[in-house]
Amino acid sequence: MPRVFYVLILVIGLLIPSAFIFQAILARQRTFSPVLAGTTTLAPTEFAPTTQVVNPLTGHFKWQAMTSTTTNAGEPLQAQIEPALDAYDRWTWSELESTPGVYKTGASDPIMQAYNLAVSQGRRYAFRVRLMKSGSGSGTFMPSDLAVAPYGWRNPAGGWIPDWNNTTVLNRFEALMSHLATRFDGKLAYLDIGYYGSYGEWHTYGIDYSLPAARGFTPITQSSTYRIVDHHLATWPNTQLLSFVANEDAVKRALNATHTYPVGLRVDSLGSSTDWDNALHTRHTASVQALIAARWKTAPLVAEYWGDRGTNSPIFATAQQQIVADHVLAVSNGNFGTWSSFDAANRAKALENGRTAGYRFVLGAVDVPPLTAGATHTLMTRWHNRGVTPVYTKWDVMWQLHEPGSGALVWTSGPSGINLRSLLPTGTTPASFSVNLALPRTLAAQSYEL
């Protein structure tokens, strides 16, 4: 049988179910040629920590900017080296259903238009559906037939506050989400569990239930909360769901549920030392706080900045500490004010936020025996995760042989069985995985790039 020589560690193809193909953080680099007898250890040069590595569901996501009708309160990061590979929007109910049971379709369907745009740009897409915006603000964001008594009330600014516990409102919202699930379940990066509260964030900031107009109305009850959470779980079985943490009944129900993907967390106060800490560390009972604290090991925490805090506010420096301490997977590239209002130091810290969030895999070394065509060989691989989270999507690590120089693909392995989801941040100690490569008998004896 011919002996196969190799020159180099090269490409690790990471495949996700949506059929996007992304490269890991290893660059092509020649290390030696050819291998002599015996096992040889390959140790690729690691990218510098300041090198931006763009992969799906890690680092920055494109925030509120997929369609021209979306109001973007902050500019996207203008200094990102490469575009984010995830895009996110928030939609109000009235944008999706103008008359009872009649949902927007075709060119008038904003979610499908945004989804198609994201996919055409090589991105994955995520969204939330909400019933209102600011609790003290103006505007009606419900279908017109539900923006009348007895389905809610108006605040002094003229804003419509829904009756969260009304059976008709609940039934109609569930019908909307069921309709959306038939079109998007299994196709999204994630879906926020929306519906309740200001901005759909499951808090009632700005809503004053002591007003005369609010007489007879209450915040959401536990039974209505369970109904909304359970409906998302049942209707979106193939989608990563995210729960806001403001409401204890909701987050406890979601995190204790059995789902294809353990429900993750959404926190929209990144960069606020008080609101962030309250949301994640002090708001809830001890048992729920324990659930929240451990969730990053199995499900993502996605965060959005706190909003415009003024010129050169310390929002990015505070966020950097929170990203590391609480294991944030992805952060918005907007909702912090205008990029031009920050000096160079703050802009650099904003970009550091994106580089730090999420996972960052490094193949530290591979022990490779002499390779022979037609035989199965065991490689011992040693990996680091320099990030702050694992990866939460199943990726298959595959190995390829390429022609030296031209880079022409000669052979690709099947999935090698390395479970990257098990690779938590490793610190200085790498995680080891053995890989069995069954080389084809027809492989010519020569040097290859691996």
N, C-alpha and C positions, 0 to 999 in steps of 0.2 A: 504494500500500500504506500502511496507517495506521502512524503513528509511535507507538512504545510508549515511554512514560516510566516511570521507576522512582524509588523514593525511598530505597531502603535495602538494605544487606546484611542477610540474615536467617538463614534456616534452612539448615543443612547436615545432611541426613539421612544417618546412617551405618548401613548395613544389613549384617548378618552372616548367614551361611547358616542359622542356627537360627531366622531370621525375627523375632528381637527387633529393635526399632528404638530406637536411642538418639540423643540429641541431642549434637552437638558442644558445645564450650565457649563458643560465641558466643551472647549473649543478644540478644533483639530490641531494636533501638535505632535511632531515626530520625536520619538524618544530614543530609538535605537534601531539598528538593522544589521543582520537579522538576529534572531535569538539563537543562542548556543544551546548545547545539551543541558537538560535539567530545567527545573522550574525557575521562571524569571518573574520578578515583581515589577509591575509597571506602576509608576506614581505620577499621574498627570499633574501639571502645574495648576493650582487653584486660582480662579479669578480673584482679583482684589475685592475686598469688602465694599469698596466704593463703585464697583462695576454694577450697573443696573442690569438686572436679569428679568425679562418679561415673560411670564407664564400665566396660564389661566388661573383664576381664583387665588391670586396672591398679589400683594402690593397694592397699587392704585387701581380703582375701577372708575370708568367714565361715568360721571354723575350728572343726571338731569339734563342731558344735552343731545338726545337722539333725534328729536324732531324740532322743527322751527316753532311749534306751538308751546313748547315747554319753557317755562320761565326759569332761567338759570340765575340764581341770586349771587353766584360767585363764578369767576372765570375758571376754566380748567387749568391745570398746571401747564404753563406754556414751556417749561424747560424740561419736560419729560423727553428722554432720548427716543423712546419708542411708544406708540400708542398702547393704552391699556387694552387688555384682551377680554374685559368684561364691561358691559354697559348696563346702566340701571336707570329706571324712571319710576315716578309715582303718578298714578292716575286717579282722578276723582270718578265717582260713580256716574255722574252726569255726562262725563266724556265718553262713556261706554254704552249707556242705555238711555236714550232720549224719551222713549215712550215705553209703557209697560211691556216687558218681555220681548222688545224689539232691540236687538243689539247691533252695534255698528259693524258693518261688513265692508269688504273691499277697500277702496281708497279712503273711505270714511272711518275705517277701523284704526285708531291710533296705535294700539298695541301691536297689531300685525304689521303695520307699516314700520314701527320702530324695531320690531323683531327682525324683519327682513333686512332692514338697513344694517343692524348689528351683524347679522350673519354675513352679509355681503362684504363687510369690513373685517371679517375674520374674528369677530367677537362672539362671546356668549352673552345672553340677555337675562335680565332679572327685573322684577317690578313689585310694586305694592298697590293695592286698591284701597282708597280711603273715602270716607263719607263727608269729611269737612277738612278745613285747613285750621287757621288760628281760632282758638276758642273765644277770643274777644273780638275777632275781625268780622268783616262783612262777607257777603257772598253766599250763594246757594250752590251746593255741589252734589245734590241728590237729583234723581229724576223728578220732574215737576209735579207729578201726581203724588209723590211722597213728601213734598216740601209744603204740605198744608196740614192743618189739624186733622186728625189727632196724632200725626206721625212725628211731632216734634214742636219746637218753639223757636222764636227769634230773640237774639240778644239785642242790647241797645244799639249796636252798630248795624243791625239788620242781617247778621249772619244766622244761618239756619243750623240749629242744634238738633240732631235726630233723637228720637226716642229709641235708644239702643235695645230696649226690651220688648218693643212692639212686635207681635207675631208676624204681621204683614211685612214689616221692614226686614225682619230676620229671614222670612221665607224668600223674599225677592232677592236679598243679597246672596243667599245660598244658591238660588237659581242662576244668578250672574256668575258666581265662582264655578259652578258646575259647567256652565257653558264655556268659560275660559279654560277649564281643565281639559275638556275634550279637544281643545286646539293646542294647548301648550304643555300639558303634563309630560314630563320626561324630556322636554326640549330646553328647559331653562337652567341657568346657573344656580338660581335659587328663587324662592318666592317668600316675601314677607307675609306673615299672618297679620293682615290689616283689619279693617272695619272700624275699630273703636277709638274714640278720643281725638284730641287735637292732632291733626296731620296723620291720623291713623297710627299713632305711636303708643296707644294704650295708656295715655295719661289725660287728665282733664284740665291741664294748665290753661287758665284764661276763661274757663266755663264757670259761671256763677249760678249755682243751683238755688241760691237764696232769693233770686229775682222773682218778682210776681209772675212774670211770663213763664217761669220754670216750675210753677206750682203743679204738683202731680207727677213731675218727671224726676228721675233719679239716674245716677251713674249706672253702668252696666251691672247686672246681678251675677251671682256665681253661676246660676243655671244658664243664662244667656252666654256667659263667657265660655263655659264648657261646650255649649252648642257650636259656637263659632270655631273654637279650636278643633273640636272633633270633626266638624265638617271638612276643614282643611286637610286633616290627617286622612280622612276616608276618600276624599275626592282627588287628592294629589299624591297618589302612592309612589310615584316615580320621580318626585321632585324634592330637592333639599329645601326644607322649610326653615324659616327663621322666626323666632318669637321675641317680641319686645319684653323687656324685663320690668317695666313700670308697674304692671299689674300682677300681684302674686298668684292669684287664682289662675291666670292665663299661663304664666311661665311655668308654674308647677305642673299644670295639666299637660303642657306640651313636652316638658323635659322628662316626665314620667311615662310618656306614651311609648308604645311600640310602633315603629315606622321603619320603612325600608332604609331611610337615612335618619339617624338620630337628629332630632330637631336642634338646630343651632340657635344663636343669639344675635339680636340686632340692637345696637346702642347708638343713638344719634346725638351724643354729647361729647364726642372726642375732643380733647383739648380743654375741657372744663374740669378743673380739679374738684369742684364741689358736686356738680350734677353727675359726673362719671362715677365718682366714688360712691355717691348715694345709690346710683342705679345698680352697681355691681357688688358693693361690699357692705352696705349698711341698711338698705331699705327693708329687707325681708327677714322672716324668721330664720333661725339657725339652719334648719334642715334645707330650706330653699336656697339659702346662701351657699351651702355646701354643694348642692346640685349645680348652681351657676359656676362656682369656682372650679369645678372639675370638668366642666363641659368641653373645654378646648381640646381635651385629649381625644374626643370622639366626634366633635361637631364644630363647625366654624363660628367665630364671632366676627361679624361684619360691622364696621363703624362708619359713621359720618361725622364730619366736623360740626362743632357746636354752633356755627354761624359767624357772622361778621362781628368780631370783637374790637375792631378799630385798627388803625395803622400800627404796624409792628407790635401787635399784641403777642404774648408768649404762647399762643395756641399751639404752635408746632413743637416747641420745646416740651411743653406739658404732654402733648400727644405722644412724643417719642418715649417718654417714661411709661405711659399707659400701654402702648403697643407691646413693649417688652414685658411689663409686669403681668398683663392680663391676656397675653397671647392672642393678639388681634391678627386675623387672617388678611383682611382687605380694608382699605380706607378710601374715602371719596377723594376725587381730584377737584372738588369744588366745595361750595358752602362755607367759605372762610373769608369772604370779602374779595376785593379785587387783587389780583396778583401784583399789579403795579404799586399797591400800597405797602408792600413788604420790601425791606432792604435785602441785600445780598445774603446776609447771615441767616435771616428767616427763610428766604427761599431755599437756601441749602438745607436747612433743617426740614422743610417740607418735603424735599426730594428724599432726604434720609428716612422720613416716615415711610415712604413707599418702598424703599429698598429693604427696610427692616421688617415690615409686616409680612406675615405668611411664612412659607417654607423656602428653603434654599439648599438644594441637594448638592453634595460634592462627592464624587467618586474618588476616595483617597488613594486607594491602591487595589491592584488586581494581581493575584498570583496565578500565572499561566504556565501549564506544563507544555512540553513539546506537543504540537498538534499534528495529528495524522488523519488524512482523509478516510472517511468510512468508519471512524471510531467516535465514541462518546468520551468527552474529557470534562473534568471537573475544574472549574475556576473558583477561587476563593476571592470574593470581593469585599472591600471594606468601605463603608459609606459614612459620611457626616451629614447631618442636617444643621446647617448654620443659621437657620431661621428661628422663629419663635413658635411655630405651629407645625403639626404634621400636614400632609395633604389629605383631603377628605374624599377625593374622587379616586376610583380604581384606575390606576395607570399600569400598563404592561411595559416592563423593561425588556427591550429586545436588543439583540446584538447583531452586528453586520460585519461582513468582510468586504473591503473595497480594494480596488486596484490602486497601488501606490502611484502618486503623481496625478493621474487623471481623476481619481476618486470614483471611478465607475463602480456601481454596486455589483457585487458578485454573488452574495448570499446573505439571507436574513434568517435569523433564528425565529422560532415561535416564542411565545411569552415564557420568560425565564423563571417565573415563580417568585421573584423578589416582591415582597409586599411593602411598598413604600408608605402605605397608610400606617404601618406599625412603627415608622421611623420618627419618633419624637425628637425634639432638639437634643443633640448628642453631646454637646460640650466638647471636651477634649478626647473622649473615648468613642471610637467609631463602632458602628454596628456591622457585624459580619454576616454575609449571605453567600452560600455556595450556589454555583450555577453549573448545570450540566449542559454542555453543548454537543449535540450529535451532528457531526460534520458530514456532508454528502460524500459518497464514494467518488463522485466525478470531479471533485475539487482538484485542480491542477496544483502540482508542487511548485510553489513560488512564495514570494513575500507578499503579505497583504497588510492593509490597515484594518485593525479590529475596532 
